[in-house]
């Protein structure tokens, strides 16, 4: 069997189209410009309050961006102290919280920002008499340690 120039051309074109389709598909998986309307977010009830999940998706520069908004009922914690390899920002919207940061508990109110470093023990609890709402932003990059 003899391979002709036409055969090489057809095979090369198919290969290039496959690569292009793969690259295009990967780009569609990346989070692009997006807005989230608070009034349109789905509210999920939890044992401790409620959560609004915004996104868990790669971006052009992050392996993963995960964002959610948690509302904790008075006196409750979202979870026991724990660690994870990704870094995390928590922005207090309403209420009074206490956070475990750097080995000590800190009391914070609206507008306060918490940075949870990679693999640093942390926790958060509602220390007030009303629901506390906070925004959580997690990210992973190529530099994020494995689990």
Residue pairs with C-beta under 8 A, 6 or more apart in sequence:
29 57
29 58
30 57
30 58
30 59
30 60
31 55
31 57
31 58
31 59
31 65
34 55
36 54
36 55
41 52
41 54
41 69
42 52
42 53
43 50
43 51
43 52
44 50
44 51
44 52
44 53
48 72
48 73
48 76
48 77
48 78
49 70
49 71
49 72
49 73
49 76
49 126
49 131
50 70
50 71
51 68
51 69
51 70
51 71
52 68
52 69
53 68
54 67
54 68
54 69
55 65
55 66
55 67
56 64
56 65
56 66
57 64
57 65
58 64
58 65
59 65
61 141
62 139
62 140
62 141
63 140
63 141
63 142
63 144
64 86
64 138
64 139
64 140
65 137
65 138
65 139
66 136
66 137
66 138
66 139
67 135
67 136
67 137
67 138
68 135
68 136
69 93
69 133
69 134
69 135
69 136
70 78
70 133
70 134
70 136
71 131
71 132
71 133
72 78
72 95
72 97
72 124
72 125
72 126
72 131
72 132
72 133
72 134
73 126
73 131
74 126
74 128
74 129
74 130
74 131
74 132
75 125
75 126
75 127
76 125
76 126
77 123
77 124
77 125
77 126
78 123
78 124
78 125
79 123
80 123
81 100
81 121
81 122
81 123
82 121
82 122
82 123
83 119
83 120
83 121
83 122
84 118
84 119
84 147
85 118
85 119
85 140
85 144
85 145
85 146
85 147
86 118
86 138
86 139
86 140
86 144
87 115
87 116
87 117
87 118
87 138
87 139
87 144
88 115
88 116
88 122
88 136
88 137
88 138
88 139
89 113
89 114
89 115
89 116
89 136
89 137
90 99
90 113
90 114
90 116
90 124
90 134
90 135
90 136
90 137
91 111
91 112
91 113
91 114
91 134
91 135
91 137
92 108
92 109
92 110
92 111
92 112
92 113
92 114
92 132
92 133
92 134
93 110
93 133
93 134
93 135
94 110
94 130
94 131
94 132
94 133
95 109
95 110
95 126
95 128
95 130
95 131
95 132
95 133
96 107
96 108
96 109
96 126
96 127
96 128
96 132
97 107
97 108
97 109
97 112
97 124
97 125
97 126
97 127
97 128
97 132
97 134
98 105
98 106
98 107
98 108
98 124
98 125
98 127
99 105
99 106
99 108
99 114
99 122
99 123
99 124
99 125
100 121
100 122
100 123
100 124
101 114
101 116
101 120
101 122
102 120
103 121
107 127
108 114
114 122
114 124
116 122
118 144
118 145
119 145
124 134
126 132
